[in-house]
Amino acid sequence: YESNENMTITCSTKVCSFGKQVVEKVETEYARFEGGRFVYRIARSPMCEYMVNFIHKLKHLPEKYMMN
């Protein structure tokens, strides 16, 4: 993300199962001033073990409709 303003960005990733939130990851990113603008990067953000296992189980469900 690029901006003319220096801000703090908070990115929230949530996993919901059966309509209930089961895990949330919150990351805070601060700007770097590059080339006359403020640049924000969230690159290769690691997932917690719960999310890795949750996604693995989703991928192995017998039918895609079961993911919803």
C-alpha positions as CSV (number, residue, x, y, z in Angstrom):
1,Y,0.0,0.0,0.0
2,E,1.3,3.5,-0.8
3,S,0.1,6.8,0.7
4,N,1.0,10.5,1.0
5,E,0.3,10.2,4.7
6,N,2.3,8.5,7.4
7,M,-0.1,6.1,9.1
8,T,-0.1,2.9,11.1
9,I,-2.0,0.1,9.4
10,T,-3.6,-2.8,11.2
11,C,-4.5,-6.0,9.3
12,S,-6.8,-8.5,10.8
13,T,-7.2,-12.1,9.5
14,K,-10.0,-14.2,11.1
15,V,-11.0,-17.8,10.7
16,C,-14.7,-18.6,11.3
17,S,-16.1,-22.1,11.7
18,F,-19.8,-22.8,11.9
19,G,-20.5,-19.0,12.2
20,K,-18.1,-18.5,15.1
21,Q,-14.7,-16.9,15.1
22,V,-12.1,-19.4,16.2
23,V,-8.9,-17.6,15.7
24,E,-7.7,-14.1,14.8
25,K,-4.3,-12.8,13.8
26,V,-3.7,-9.1,14.0
27,E,-0.6,-7.5,12.4
28,T,0.6,-3.9,12.6
29,E,2.6,-2.3,9.8
30,Y,4.4,0.9,9.9
31,A,5.3,3.1,6.9
32,R,8.7,3.4,5.3
33,F,9.4,6.6,3.5
34,E,10.5,5.7,-0.1
35,G,10.7,8.0,-3.1
36,G,8.6,10.8,-1.6
37,R,5.8,8.5,-0.4
38,F,5.0,6.3,2.5
39,V,5.1,2.6,1.6
40,Y,3.5,-0.3,3.7
41,R,4.3,-3.9,3.0
42,I,3.1,-7.1,4.7
43,A,5.0,-9.8,2.9
44,R,5.1,-13.5,3.7
45,S,3.1,-13.2,6.8
46,P,3.3,-16.6,8.6
47,M,0.1,-18.4,9.7
48,C,-0.3,-19.9,13.1
49,E,-0.4,-23.7,13.4
50,Y,-4.2,-23.6,13.9
51,M,-4.8,-21.8,10.5
52,V,-2.4,-24.2,8.7
53,N,-4.2,-27.2,10.0
54,F,-7.7,-25.6,9.4
55,I,-6.8,-24.9,5.7
56,H,-5.3,-28.4,5.3
57,K,-8.6,-30.0,6.6
58,L,-10.7,-27.7,4.2
59,K,-8.6,-28.8,1.2
60,H,-9.3,-32.4,2.0
61,L,-13.1,-32.3,2.3
62,P,-14.8,-34.6,-0.1
63,E,-17.1,-31.8,-1.6
64,K,-16.4,-28.1,-2.1
65,Y,-19.8,-27.1,-0.8
66,M,-18.7,-28.4,2.6
67,M,-16.2,-25.6,2.9
68,N,-18.9,-23.0,3.3
